[in-house]
Amino acid sequence: MDGYAIAKGSELSENSNIEIVGESQAGSAYTGKTTAGQGVRIFTGAVVPDCCDTVIMQENTNFADIKATVDKSQPYNITLTQTAKVGNNIRSQGEEIESGEAVLKIGKRLNPADISLLANLGISQVNVFQPLVVGVLATGDELVAIGNELQSLAQIYNSNTPTLKSLLSDLPITIRDYGIIPDNLEQTTIAVNEAMQDCDVLISTAGVSVGDYDFLTTVIETLGQINHYKVAMKPGKPFVFGELNKNLDKPVLYFGLPGNPLSTVVGALQFVIPALWQMSGASVSEQPMPLTIKAKLISDIRKSPGRKDFQRGVLSRDDTGHYQVECFSRQQSHRIKQLSRANCFIVLDKDSGNVAAGKDVVVQPFPWLHR
Protein backbone atom coordinates (compact mmCIF):
# COMPACT_ATOMS: atom_id res chain seq x y z
CA MET A 1 0.00 0.00 0.00
CA ASP A 2 1.02 3.62 -0.34
CA GLY A 3 1.47 5.58 2.86
CA TYR A 4 4.06 6.50 5.47
CA ALA A 5 6.58 4.46 7.46
CA ILE A 6 6.70 5.95 10.95
CA ALA A 7 9.81 6.02 13.14
CA LYS A 8 10.01 3.89 16.25
CA GLY A 9 8.76 5.63 19.41
CA SER A 10 6.45 8.03 17.54
CA GLU A 11 3.05 9.09 18.83
CA LEU A 12 0.41 7.27 16.76
CA SER A 13 -2.82 8.75 18.12
CA GLU A 14 -5.33 10.67 16.03
CA ASN A 15 -4.20 14.24 15.16
CA SER A 16 -0.52 13.39 15.78
CA ASN A 17 1.87 15.25 13.49
CA ILE A 18 4.68 13.40 11.71
CA GLU A 19 7.57 15.03 9.86
CA ILE A 20 8.27 13.25 6.53
CA VAL A 21 11.99 13.34 5.77
CA GLY A 22 12.39 11.01 2.76
CA GLU A 23 10.82 8.20 0.78
CA SER A 24 11.23 4.48 0.15
CA GLN A 25 10.30 3.15 -3.29
CA ALA A 26 10.02 -0.39 -4.59
CA GLY A 27 13.56 -1.27 -5.62
CA SER A 28 15.07 1.83 -3.98
CA ALA A 29 15.05 1.68 -0.19
CA TYR A 30 15.44 4.67 2.14
CA THR A 31 18.86 4.44 3.80
CA GLY A 32 18.76 7.50 6.02
CA LYS A 33 17.88 7.82 9.70
CA THR A 34 14.69 8.92 11.45
CA THR A 35 13.87 9.78 15.03
CA ALA A 36 10.62 9.66 16.97
CA GLY A 37 8.05 11.94 15.37
CA GLN A 38 9.48 11.45 11.89
CA GLY A 39 8.69 9.13 8.99
CA VAL A 40 9.27 8.48 5.29
CA ARG A 41 6.91 8.27 2.35
CA ILE A 42 6.60 4.60 1.35
CA PHE A 43 5.09 2.89 -1.68
CA THR A 44 3.70 -0.58 -2.37
CA GLY A 45 6.46 -3.20 -2.42
CA ALA A 46 9.09 -0.98 -0.84
CA VAL A 47 11.35 -2.04 2.05
CA VAL A 48 10.41 -0.61 5.44
CA PRO A 49 13.45 1.24 6.87
CA ASP A 50 15.02 -0.36 9.95
CA CYS A 51 14.32 2.77 11.95
CA CYS A 52 10.55 2.48 11.40
CA ASP A 53 8.06 0.06 12.95
CA THR A 54 4.65 1.10 11.62
CA VAL A 55 3.11 1.95 8.25
CA ILE A 56 0.15 4.32 8.00
CA MET A 57 -2.10 4.21 4.94
CA GLN A 58 -2.12 7.58 3.22
CA GLU A 59 -5.94 7.46 3.41
CA ASN A 60 -5.57 7.69 7.20
CA THR A 61 -3.69 10.99 6.99
CA ASN A 62 -4.44 14.49 5.72
CA PHE A 63 -2.32 13.86 2.61
CA ALA A 64 -5.27 14.49 0.28
CA ASP A 65 -5.61 18.00 1.73
CA ILE A 66 -1.94 18.94 1.50
CA LYS A 67 -0.61 17.04 -1.54
CA ALA A 68 -1.05 20.02 -3.86
CA THR A 69 1.24 22.15 -1.71
CA VAL A 70 3.85 19.55 -0.73
CA ASP A 71 7.43 20.03 -1.96
CA LYS A 72 8.78 16.47 -1.83
CA SER A 73 12.35 17.69 -2.03
CA GLN A 74 11.94 19.17 1.44
CA PRO A 75 10.68 17.73 4.75
CA TYR A 76 6.94 18.24 5.29
CA ASN A 77 4.38 17.41 7.95
CA ILE A 78 1.34 15.13 7.85
CA THR A 79 -1.41 14.65 10.42
CA LEU A 80 -2.88 11.26 11.35
CA THR A 81 -6.67 11.14 11.00
CA GLN A 82 -6.96 7.80 12.83
CA THR A 83 -5.15 6.22 15.75
CA ALA A 84 -2.73 3.50 14.60
CA LYS A 85 -1.09 0.53 16.30
CA VAL A 86 2.61 -0.24 16.31
CA GLY A 87 3.41 -2.82 13.63
CA ASN A 88 0.43 -2.04 11.42
CA ASN A 89 0.73 -2.91 7.71
CA ILE A 90 4.22 -4.43 7.90
CA ARG A 91 5.08 -7.86 6.55
CA SER A 92 8.06 -9.18 8.49
CA GLN A 93 10.81 -11.23 6.90
CA GLY A 94 10.19 -14.93 7.52
CA GLU A 95 6.68 -14.46 8.94
CA GLU A 96 5.30 -17.01 6.44
CA ILE A 97 8.34 -19.00 5.29
CA GLU A 98 11.32 -19.54 7.56
CA SER A 99 14.88 -19.89 6.32
CA GLY A 100 15.55 -23.53 5.47
CA GLU A 101 11.87 -24.50 5.53
CA ALA A 102 10.72 -27.11 2.99
CA VAL A 103 8.03 -25.43 0.90
CA LEU A 104 7.18 -28.36 -1.40
CA LYS A 105 7.21 -32.05 -0.55
CA ILE A 106 8.46 -34.92 -2.68
CA GLY A 107 5.62 -36.22 -4.82
CA LYS A 108 3.91 -32.84 -5.26
CA ARG A 109 2.72 -32.30 -8.81
CA LEU A 110 3.75 -28.77 -9.75
CA ASN A 111 0.86 -26.46 -10.56
CA PRO A 112 0.73 -22.71 -11.33
CA ALA A 113 0.51 -21.87 -7.62
CA ASP A 114 3.66 -23.90 -6.94
CA ILE A 115 5.49 -22.17 -9.79
CA SER A 116 4.49 -18.82 -8.29
CA LEU A 117 5.82 -19.91 -4.89
CA LEU A 118 9.14 -21.05 -6.33
CA ALA A 119 9.52 -17.94 -8.45
CA ASN A 120 8.84 -15.66 -5.48
CA LEU A 121 11.64 -17.45 -3.64
CA GLY A 122 13.99 -17.01 -6.59
CA ILE A 123 14.16 -20.75 -7.27
CA SER A 124 14.59 -21.33 -10.99
CA GLN A 125 15.22 -25.08 -10.94
CA VAL A 126 13.98 -28.05 -8.91
CA ASN A 127 14.62 -31.77 -9.19
CA VAL A 128 11.67 -33.66 -10.65
CA PHE A 129 10.90 -37.24 -11.58
CA GLN A 130 11.80 -38.08 -15.14
CA PRO A 131 8.65 -38.66 -17.22
CA LEU A 132 7.87 -42.31 -17.74
CA VAL A 133 8.14 -43.63 -21.27
CA VAL A 134 4.95 -45.58 -21.94
CA GLY A 135 4.64 -47.74 -25.02
CA VAL A 136 1.28 -48.51 -26.60
CA LEU A 137 0.65 -51.23 -29.16
CA ALA A 138 -2.40 -52.93 -30.63
CA THR A 139 -2.58 -56.47 -31.97
CA GLY A 140 -4.85 -58.10 -34.52
CA ASP A 141 -4.89 -59.01 -38.22
CA GLU A 142 -8.28 -57.37 -38.49
CA LEU A 143 -7.10 -53.92 -37.39
CA VAL A 144 -6.66 -50.96 -39.73
CA ALA A 145 -5.23 -47.61 -38.66
CA ILE A 146 -7.79 -44.81 -38.69
CA GLY A 147 -7.50 -42.68 -41.80
CA ASN A 148 -7.10 -45.71 -44.05
CA GLU A 149 -9.82 -47.52 -45.98
CA LEU A 150 -11.23 -50.83 -44.81
CA GLN A 151 -10.62 -53.43 -47.51
CA SER A 152 -13.10 -56.08 -46.36
CA LEU A 153 -15.88 -56.83 -43.91
CA ALA A 154 -13.32 -58.71 -41.83
CA GLN A 155 -11.49 -55.50 -40.95
CA ILE A 156 -12.19 -52.91 -38.26
CA TYR A 157 -10.49 -49.70 -37.23
CA ASN A 158 -7.93 -49.62 -34.44
CA SER A 159 -9.84 -47.43 -32.01
CA ASN A 160 -8.01 -48.53 -28.87
CA THR A 161 -4.69 -46.79 -29.51
CA PRO A 162 -6.14 -43.28 -29.99
CA THR A 163 -8.48 -43.91 -27.06
CA LEU A 164 -5.59 -44.89 -24.80
CA LYS A 165 -3.54 -41.89 -25.88
CA SER A 166 -6.42 -39.61 -24.98
CA LEU A 167 -6.96 -41.32 -21.62
CA LEU A 168 -3.26 -40.96 -20.77
CA SER A 169 -2.88 -37.39 -22.03
CA ASP A 170 -3.18 -35.81 -18.56
CA LEU A 171 -0.33 -37.85 -17.10
CA PRO A 172 3.28 -36.61 -16.96
CA ILE A 173 4.50 -39.30 -19.35
CA THR A 174 5.95 -39.71 -22.83
CA ILE A 175 3.86 -41.98 -25.05
CA ARG A 176 5.37 -44.07 -27.83
CA ASP A 177 3.06 -45.66 -30.37
CA TYR A 178 4.29 -49.02 -31.67
CA GLY A 179 1.43 -49.34 -34.11
CA ILE A 180 -0.53 -52.46 -35.01
CA ILE A 181 1.11 -55.88 -34.63
CA PRO A 182 -0.30 -58.78 -36.68
CA ASP A 183 -1.36 -62.05 -35.06
CA ASN A 184 2.01 -63.69 -35.55
CA LEU A 185 4.26 -65.07 -32.82
CA GLU A 186 7.52 -63.95 -34.42
CA GLN A 187 6.38 -60.41 -35.19
CA THR A 188 4.79 -60.06 -31.77
CA THR A 189 8.06 -61.13 -30.15
CA ILE A 190 10.05 -58.63 -32.21
CA ALA A 191 7.66 -55.77 -31.39
CA VAL A 192 7.57 -56.46 -27.65
CA ASN A 193 11.34 -56.91 -27.50
CA GLU A 194 11.83 -53.56 -29.25
CA ALA A 195 9.39 -51.79 -26.94
CA MET A 196 10.92 -53.19 -23.75
CA GLN A 197 14.31 -51.72 -24.68
CA ASP A 198 12.93 -48.18 -24.78
CA CYS A 199 10.00 -48.07 -22.35
CA ASP A 200 9.32 -48.07 -18.64
CA VAL A 201 5.81 -49.42 -19.19
CA LEU A 202 4.20 -51.28 -22.08
CA ILE A 203 0.44 -51.37 -22.65
CA SER A 204 -1.13 -53.62 -25.26
CA THR A 205 -4.69 -54.08 -26.39
CA ALA A 206 -6.10 -57.45 -27.52
CA GLY A 207 -4.19 -60.70 -27.86
CA VAL A 208 -4.27 -61.57 -24.15
CA SER A 209 -7.13 -64.06 -24.21
CA VAL A 210 -6.95 -67.80 -24.89
CA GLY A 211 -7.58 -67.87 -28.63
CA ASP A 212 -5.38 -69.74 -31.10
CA TYR A 213 -4.07 -66.42 -32.43
CA ASP A 214 -3.53 -64.66 -29.11
CA PHE A 215 0.25 -64.70 -28.74
CA LEU A 216 0.96 -61.91 -26.28
CA THR A 217 0.79 -64.00 -23.12
CA THR A 218 3.25 -66.47 -24.65
CA VAL A 219 5.64 -63.65 -25.54
CA ILE A 220 5.37 -62.05 -22.10
CA GLU A 221 6.17 -65.35 -20.40
CA THR A 222 9.17 -65.79 -22.71
CA LEU A 223 10.57 -62.29 -22.14
CA GLY A 224 9.44 -61.92 -18.54
CA GLN A 225 6.63 -63.15 -16.36
CA ILE A 226 2.90 -62.79 -15.82
CA ASN A 227 2.00 -61.76 -12.28
CA HIS A 228 -1.75 -61.58 -12.66
CA TYR A 229 -4.18 -62.96 -15.21
CA LYS A 230 -7.92 -62.23 -15.42
CA VAL A 231 -10.01 -60.06 -13.13
CA ALA A 232 -13.48 -60.81 -11.79
CA MET A 233 -15.09 -57.76 -13.35
CA LYS A 234 -17.31 -56.91 -16.29
CA PRO A 235 -16.30 -55.64 -18.77
CA GLY A 236 -12.56 -56.29 -18.81
CA LYS A 237 -12.12 -59.81 -17.46
CA PRO A 238 -9.10 -60.84 -19.66
CA PHE A 239 -6.64 -58.43 -18.03
CA VAL A 240 -2.93 -59.25 -17.73
CA PHE A 241 -0.31 -57.66 -15.49
CA GLY A 242 3.32 -58.71 -15.63
CA GLU A 243 6.86 -57.57 -16.23
CA LEU A 244 9.43 -57.84 -18.98
CA ASN A 245 12.87 -58.43 -17.54
CA LYS A 246 14.92 -60.66 -19.83
CA ASN A 247 18.40 -59.14 -20.24
CA LEU A 248 17.25 -55.89 -18.60
CA ASP A 249 18.70 -54.10 -15.57
CA LYS A 250 15.28 -52.71 -14.71
CA PRO A 251 12.03 -54.56 -15.42
CA VAL A 252 9.44 -53.02 -17.71
CA LEU A 253 5.91 -53.26 -16.34
CA TYR A 254 3.36 -54.73 -18.70
CA PHE A 255 -0.40 -54.15 -18.83
CA GLY A 256 -2.41 -56.29 -21.24
CA LEU A 257 -5.89 -54.93 -21.88
CA PRO A 258 -8.70 -56.66 -23.77
CA GLY A 259 -9.35 -55.74 -27.37
CA ASN A 260 -12.94 -54.72 -26.75
CA PRO A 261 -13.00 -50.87 -26.75
CA LEU A 262 -15.19 -50.59 -23.66
CA SER A 263 -13.03 -53.11 -21.80
CA THR A 264 -9.94 -51.12 -22.74
CA VAL A 265 -11.42 -47.97 -21.19
CA VAL A 266 -12.48 -49.73 -17.98
CA GLY A 267 -9.13 -51.47 -17.54
CA ALA A 268 -7.18 -48.28 -18.19
CA LEU A 269 -9.22 -46.26 -15.69
CA GLN A 270 -9.23 -48.85 -12.92
CA PHE A 271 -5.68 -50.22 -13.15
CA VAL A 272 -3.33 -48.56 -15.60
CA ILE A 273 -3.80 -44.88 -14.85
CA PRO A 274 -3.57 -45.20 -11.01
CA ALA A 275 -0.40 -47.28 -11.43
CA LEU A 276 1.18 -44.75 -13.79
CA TRP A 277 0.50 -41.91 -11.37
CA GLN A 278 2.21 -43.82 -8.58
CA MET A 279 5.17 -44.73 -10.81
CA SER A 280 5.46 -41.08 -11.85
CA GLY A 281 6.32 -40.16 -8.26
CA ALA A 282 2.99 -38.61 -7.28
CA SER A 283 2.23 -38.85 -3.58
CA VAL A 284 -1.01 -40.51 -2.54
CA SER A 285 -2.70 -37.14 -2.03
CA GLU A 286 -1.63 -36.01 -5.51
CA GLN A 287 -2.90 -39.08 -7.34
CA PRO A 288 -6.27 -38.33 -8.99
CA MET A 289 -7.93 -41.56 -7.95
CA PRO A 290 -11.30 -42.39 -9.54
CA LEU A 291 -13.96 -40.22 -7.91
CA THR A 292 -16.97 -42.08 -6.52
CA ILE A 293 -20.25 -40.62 -5.31
CA LYS A 294 -23.66 -41.96 -4.27
CA ALA A 295 -26.68 -41.38 -6.52
CA LYS A 296 -30.29 -42.56 -6.57
CA LEU A 297 -31.01 -45.05 -9.31
CA ILE A 298 -33.93 -44.01 -11.54
CA SER A 299 -34.07 -47.18 -13.64
CA ASP A 300 -33.80 -50.85 -12.75
CA ILE A 301 -30.47 -52.64 -13.21
CA ARG A 302 -30.09 -56.27 -14.15
CA LYS A 303 -26.97 -58.03 -12.89
CA SER A 304 -25.85 -61.53 -12.01
CA PRO A 305 -23.60 -62.05 -8.96
CA GLY A 306 -20.03 -63.20 -9.50
CA ARG A 307 -18.19 -60.23 -11.01
CA LYS A 308 -17.77 -56.56 -10.22
CA ASP A 309 -19.73 -54.67 -12.84
CA PHE A 310 -19.18 -51.27 -14.44
CA GLN A 311 -22.41 -50.27 -16.15
CA ARG A 312 -22.73 -47.14 -18.26
CA GLY A 313 -25.11 -44.47 -17.04
CA VAL A 314 -26.09 -40.82 -17.18
CA LEU A 315 -25.55 -38.86 -13.96
CA SER A 316 -27.65 -35.76 -13.29
CA ARG A 317 -29.33 -33.82 -10.47
CA ASP A 318 -32.99 -33.84 -9.55
CA ASP A 319 -35.07 -30.74 -8.76
CA THR A 320 -33.71 -30.68 -5.22
CA GLY A 321 -30.09 -30.83 -6.35
CA HIS A 322 -29.48 -34.45 -5.34
CA TYR A 323 -27.60 -36.83 -7.62
CA GLN A 324 -29.56 -39.32 -9.67
CA VAL A 325 -28.39 -41.79 -12.28
CA GLU A 326 -30.07 -43.62 -15.13
CA CYS A 327 -28.64 -46.88 -16.41
CA PHE A 328 -28.72 -47.79 -20.10
CA SER A 329 -31.04 -50.74 -20.59
CA ARG A 330 -28.58 -52.55 -22.86
CA GLN A 331 -25.11 -53.02 -21.44
CA GLN A 332 -23.46 -55.23 -24.04
CA SER A 333 -19.78 -54.32 -24.30
CA HIS A 334 -19.90 -53.85 -28.08
CA ARG A 335 -22.16 -50.80 -27.77
CA ILE A 336 -19.60 -48.02 -28.24
CA LYS A 337 -22.12 -45.24 -28.90
CA GLN A 338 -23.40 -45.66 -25.35
CA LEU A 339 -19.94 -44.97 -23.97
CA SER A 340 -19.92 -41.62 -25.74
CA ARG A 341 -23.39 -40.73 -24.48
CA ALA A 342 -22.73 -41.88 -20.91
CA ASN A 343 -20.98 -39.69 -18.34
CA CYS A 344 -20.33 -42.26 -15.62
CA PHE A 345 -19.99 -45.87 -14.61
CA ILE A 346 -22.42 -47.37 -12.12
CA VAL A 347 -20.19 -49.59 -9.98
CA LEU A 348 -21.82 -52.76 -8.67
CA ASP A 349 -20.04 -55.08 -6.23
CA LYS A 350 -19.14 -58.64 -7.14
CA ASP A 351 -21.86 -60.15 -4.96
CA SER A 352 -24.57 -57.72 -6.05
CA GLY A 353 -27.59 -58.90 -8.03
CA ASN A 354 -30.41 -56.94 -9.62
CA VAL A 355 -30.91 -53.41 -8.25
CA ALA A 356 -34.31 -51.73 -8.21
CA ALA A 357 -34.97 -48.11 -9.08
CA GLY A 358 -34.94 -45.87 -6.00
CA LYS A 359 -31.89 -47.51 -4.43
CA ASP A 360 -28.64 -45.63 -3.88
CA VAL A 361 -25.74 -46.87 -5.98
CA VAL A 362 -22.04 -46.03 -6.27
CA VAL A 363 -21.26 -43.92 -9.32
CA GLN A 364 -17.88 -43.15 -10.86
CA PRO A 365 -18.06 -40.02 -13.07
CA PHE A 366 -15.81 -40.14 -16.12
CA PRO A 367 -12.58 -38.24 -15.35
CA TRP A 368 -12.62 -36.32 -18.64
CA LEU A 369 -15.71 -34.45 -17.44
CA HIS A 370 -13.43 -32.52 -15.06
CA ARG A 371 -10.77 -31.48 -17.57
C-alpha positions in Angstrom: 0.0 0.0 0.0 1.0 3.6 -0.3 1.5 5.6 2.9 4.1 6.5 5.5 6.6 4.5 7.5 6.7 5.9 11.0 9.8 6.0 13.1 10.0 3.9 16.3 8.8 5.6 19.4 6.5 8.0 17.5 3.0 9.1 18.8 0.4 7.3 16.8 -2.8 8.7 18.1 -5.3 10.7 16.0 -4.2 14.2 15.2 -0.5 13.4 15.8 1.9 15.3 13.5 4.7 13.4 11.7 7.6 15.0 9.9 8.3 13.2 6.5 12.0 13.3 5.8 12.4 11.0 2.8 10.8 8.2 0.8 11.2 4.5 0.2 10.3 3.2 -3.3 10.0 -0.4 -4.6 13.6 -1.3 -5.6 15.1 1.8 -4.0 15.0 1.7 -0.2 15.4 4.7 2.1 18.9 4.4 3.8 18.8 7.5 6.0 17.9 7.8 9.7 14.7 8.9 11.4 13.9 9.8 15.0 10.6 9.7 17.0 8.1 11.9 15.4 9.5 11.4 11.9 8.7 9.1 9.0 9.3 8.5 5.3 6.9 8.3 2.3 6.6 4.6 1.4 5.1 2.9 -1.7 3.7 -0.6 -2.4 6.5 -3.2 -2.4 9.1 -1.0 -0.8 11.4 -2.0 2.0 10.4 -0.6 5.4 13.4 1.2 6.9 15.0 -0.4 9.9 14.3 2.8 11.9 10.6 2.5 11.4 8.1 0.1 12.9 4.6 1.1 11.6 3.1 1.9 8.2 0.1 4.3 8.0 -2.1 4.2 4.9 -2.1 7.6 3.2 -5.9 7.5 3.4 -5.6 7.7 7.2 -3.7 11.0 7.0 -4.4 14.5 5.7 -2.3 13.9 2.6 -5.3 14.5 0.3 -5.6 18.0 1.7 -1.9 18.9 1.5 -0.6 17.0 -1.5 -1.1 20.0 -3.9 1.2 22.2 -1.7 3.9 19.5 -0.7 7.4 20.0 -2.0 8.8 16.5 -1.8 12.4 17.7 -2.0 11.9 19.2 1.4 10.7 17.7 4.7 6.9 18.2 5.3 4.4 17.4 8.0 1.3 15.1 7.8 -1.4 14.6 10.4 -2.9 11.3 11.4 -6.7 11.1 11.0 -7.0 7.8 12.8 -5.1 6.2 15.8 -2.7 3.5 14.6 -1.1 0.5 16.3 2.6 -0.2 16.3 3.4 -2.8 13.6 0.4 -2.0 11.4 0.7 -2.9 7.7 4.2 -4.4 7.9 5.1 -7.9 6.6 8.1 -9.2 8.5 10.8 -11.2 6.9 10.2 -14.9 7.5 6.7 -14.5 8.9 5.3 -17.0 6.4 8.3 -19.0 5.3 11.3 -19.5 7.6 14.9 -19.9 6.3 15.5 -23.5 5.5 11.9 -24.5 5.5 10.7 -27.1 3.0 8.0 -25.4 0.9 7.2 -28.4 -1.4 7.2 -32.1 -0.5 8.5 -34.9 -2.7 5.6 -36.2 -4.8 3.9 -32.8 -5.3 2.7 -32.3 -8.8 3.8 -28.8 -9.8 0.9 -26.5 -10.6 0.7 -22.7 -11.3 0.5 -21.9 -7.6 3.7 -23.9 -6.9 5.5 -22.2 -9.8 4.5 -18.8 -8.3 5.8 -19.9 -4.9 9.1 -21.1 -6.3 9.5 -17.9 -8.5 8.8 -15.7 -5.5 11.6 -17.4 -3.6 14.0 -17.0 -6.6 14.2 -20.7 -7.3 14.6 -21.3 -11.0 15.2 -25.1 -10.9 14.0 -28.1 -8.9 14.6 -31.8 -9.2 11.7 -33.7 -10.6 10.9 -37.2 -11.6 11.8 -38.1 -15.1 8.6 -38.7 -17.2 7.9 -42.3 -17.7 8.1 -43.6 -21.3 5.0 -45.6 -21.9 4.6 -47.7 -25.0 1.3 -48.5 -26.6 0.6 -51.2 -29.2 -2.4 -52.9 -30.6 -2.6 -56.5 -32.0 -4.8 -58.1 -34.5 -4.9 -59.0 -38.2 -8.3 -57.4 -38.5 -7.1 -53.9 -37.4 -6.7 -51.0 -39.7 -5.2 -47.6 -38.7 -7.8 -44.8 -38.7 -7.5 -42.7 -41.8 -7.1 -45.7 -44.1 -9.8 -47.5 -46.0 -11.2 -50.8 -44.8 -10.6 -53.4 -47.5 -13.1 -56.1 -46.4 -15.9 -56.8 -43.9 -13.3 -58.7 -41.8 -11.5 -55.5 -40.9 -12.2 -52.9 -38.3 -10.5 -49.7 -37.2 -7.9 -49.6 -34.4 -9.8 -47.4 -32.0 -8.0 -48.5 -28.9 -4.7 -46.8 -29.5 -6.1 -43.3 -30.0 -8.5 -43.9 -27.1 -5.6 -44.9 -24.8 -3.5 -41.9 -25.9 -6.4 -39.6 -25.0 -7.0 -41.3 -21.6 -3.3 -41.0 -20.8 -2.9 -37.4 -22.0 -3.2 -35.8 -18.6 -0.3 -37.9 -17.1 3.3 -36.6 -17.0 4.5 -39.3 -19.4 6.0 -39.7 -22.8 3.9 -42.0 -25.0 5.4 -44.1 -27.8 3.1 -45.7 -30.4 4.3 -49.0 -31.7 1.4 -49.3 -34.1 -0.5 -52.5 -35.0 1.1 -55.9 -34.6 -0.3 -58.8 -36.7 -1.4 -62.0 -35.1 2.0 -63.7 -35.6 4.3 -65.1 -32.8 7.5 -64.0 -34.4 6.4 -60.4 -35.2 4.8 -60.1 -31.8 8.1 -61.1 -30.1 10.0 -58.6 -32.2 7.7 -55.8 -31.4 7.6 -56.5 -27.7 11.3 -56.9 -27.5 11.8 -53.6 -29.2 9.4 -51.8 -26.9 10.9 -53.2 -23.8 14.3 -51.7 -24.7 12.9 -48.2 -24.8 10.0 -48.1 -22.4 9.3 -48.1 -18.6 5.8 -49.4 -19.2 4.2 -51.3 -22.1 0.4 -51.4 -22.7 -1.1 -53.6 -25.3 -4.7 -54.1 -26.4 -6.1 -57.5 -27.5 -4.2 -60.7 -27.9 -4.3 -61.6 -24.1 -7.1 -64.1 -24.2 -6.9 -67.8 -24.9 -7.6 -67.9 -28.6 -5.4 -69.7 -31.1 -4.1 -66.4 -32.4 -3.5 -64.7 -29.1 0.3 -64.7 -28.7 1.0 -61.9 -26.3 0.8 -64.0 -23.1 3.2 -66.5 -24.7 5.6 -63.6 -25.5 5.4 -62.1 -22.1 6.2 -65.3 -20.4 9.2 -65.8 -22.7 10.6 -62.3 -22.1 9.4 -61.9 -18.5 6.6 -63.2 -16.4 2.9 -62.8 -15.8 2.0 -61.8 -12.3 -1.8 -61.6 -12.7 -4.2 -63.0 -15.2 -7.9 -62.2 -15.4 -10.0 -60.1 -13.1 -13.5 -60.8 -11.8 -15.1 -57.8 -13.4 -17.3 -56.9 -16.3 -16.3 -55.6 -18.8 -12.6 -56.3 -18.8 -12.1 -59.8 -17.5 -9.1 -60.8 -19.7 -6.6 -58.4 -18.0 -2.9 -59.3 -17.7 -0.3 -57.7 -15.5 3.3 -58.7 -15.6 6.9 -57.6 -16.2 9.4 -57.8 -19.0 12.9 -58.4 -17.5 14.9 -60.7 -19.8 18.4 -59.1 -20.2 17.2 -55.9 -18.6 18.7 -54.1 -15.6 15.3 -52.7 -14.7 12.0 -54.6 -15.4 9.4 -53.0 -17.7 5.9 -53.3 -16.3 3.4 -54.7 -18.7 -0.4 -54.2 -18.8 -2.4 -56.3 -21.2 -5.9 -54.9 -21.9 -8.7 -56.7 -23.8 -9.3 -55.7 -27.4 -12.9 -54.7 -26.8 -13.0 -50.9 -26.8 -15.2 -50.6 -23.7 -13.0 -53.1 -21.8 -9.9 -51.1 -22.7 -11.4 -48.0 -21.2 -12.5 -49.7 -18.0 -9.1 -51.5 -17.5 -7.2 -48.3 -18.2 -9.2 -46.3 -15.7 -9.2 -48.8 -12.9 -5.7 -50.2 -13.1 -3.3 -48.6 -15.6 -3.8 -44.9 -14.8 -3.6 -45.2 -11.0 -0.4 -47.3 -11.4 1.2 -44.8 -13.8 0.5 -41.9 -11.4 2.2 -43.8 -8.6 5.2 -44.7 -10.8 5.5 -41.1 -11.9 6.3 -40.2 -8.3 3.0 -38.6 -7.3 2.2 -38.8 -3.6 -1.0 -40.5 -2.5 -2.7 -37.1 -2.0 -1.6 -36.0 -5.5 -2.9 -39.1 -7.3 -6.3 -38.3 -9.0 -7.9 -41.6 -8.0 -11.3 -42.4 -9.5 -14.0 -40.2 -7.9 -17.0 -42.1 -6.5 -20.3 -40.6 -5.3 -23.7 -42.0 -4.3 -26.7 -41.4 -6.5 -30.3 -42.6 -6.6 -31.0 -45.1 -9.3 -33.9 -44.0 -11.5 -34.1 -47.2 -13.6 -33.8 -50.9 -12.8 -30.5 -52.6 -13.2 -30.1 -56.3 -14.2 -27.0 -58.0 -12.9 -25.9 -61.5 -12.0 -23.6 -62.1 -9.0 -20.0 -63.2 -9.5 -18.2 -60.2 -11.0 -17.8 -56.6 -10.2 -19.7 -54.7 -12.8 -19.2 -51.3 -14.4 -22.4 -50.3 -16.2 -22.7 -47.1 -18.3 -25.1 -44.5 -17.0 -26.1 -40.8 -17.2 -25.6 -38.9 -14.0 -27.7 -35.8 -13.3 -29.3 -33.8 -10.5 -33.0 -33.8 -9.5 -35.1 -30.7 -8.8 -33.7 -30.7 -5.2 -30.1 -30.8 -6.4 -29.5 -34.4 -5.3 -27.6 -36.8 -7.6 -29.6 -39.3 -9.7 -28.4 -41.8 -12.3 -30.1 -43.6 -15.1 -28.6 -46.9 -16.4 -28.7 -47.8 -20.1 -31.0 -50.7 -20.6 -28.6 -52.5 -22.9 -25.1 -53.0 -21.4 -23.5 -55.2 -24.0 -19.8 -54.3 -24.3 -19.9 -53.9 -28.1 -22.2 -50.8 -27.8 -19.6 -48.0 -28.2 -22.1 -45.2 -28.9 -23.4 -45.7 -25.4 -19.9 -45.0 -24.0 -19.9 -41.6 -25.7 -23.4 -40.7 -24.5 -22.7 -41.9 -20.9 -21.0 -39.7 -18.3 -20.3 -42.3 -15.6 -20.0 -45.9 -14.6 -22.4 -47.4 -12.1 -20.2 -49.6 -10.0 -21.8 -52.8 -8.7 -20.0 -55.1 -6.2 -19.1 -58.6 -7.1 -21.9 -60.1 -5.0 -24.6 -57.7 -6.1 -27.6 -58.9 -8.0 -30.4 -56.9 -9.6 -30.9 -53.4 -8.3 -34.3 -51.7 -8.2 -35.0 -48.1 -9.1 -34.9 -45.9 -6.0 -31.9 -47.5 -4.4 -28.6 -45.6 -3.9 -25.7 -46.9 -6.0 -22.0 -46.0 -6.3 -21.3 -43.9 -9.3 -17.9 -43.2 -10.9 -18.1 -40.0 -13.1 -15.8 -40.1 -16.1 -12.6 -38.2 -15.4 -12.6 -36.3 -18.6 -15.7 -34.5 -17.4 -13.4 -32.5 -15.1 -10.8 -31.5 -17.6 
